[in-house]
């Protein structure tokens, strides 16, 4: 069940809501003013960082360790 971020067009409040399906968005109201005039925001996703470099599944690092068998030509 994804958590979506919404923006209320009436009061400008930004809030998050756990939504079970796309149809569950219908009928949501702003928790501050109870307005039904809300829209889903385009949200950024979280990622893990390792050594200052964001890594996700299938990601790789271009840095080699001192004991690496990989050689680069210069």
Phi, psi and omega in degrees: 000113182282154173258123179253153177256134182237157176234131177274125178287339183279307184250352178083004180292137173256133180212160179251149180215135175280120186240127183282328179205169180298327179291336182289346179291326177297132179094355176289146177231158177294130180290342181273307185248357179067015178288146175268000181274075180236160175218149181284132177272156172276115186257151173279156178256157179274150175217156177276152177240143176227115179063030179083359180248126180291128179236138174233188180294133180083001180280160178218162179254145178268358179273142178249153178275168182299327182266016183289145177272356179284133179242142175243143179269146180242000000 
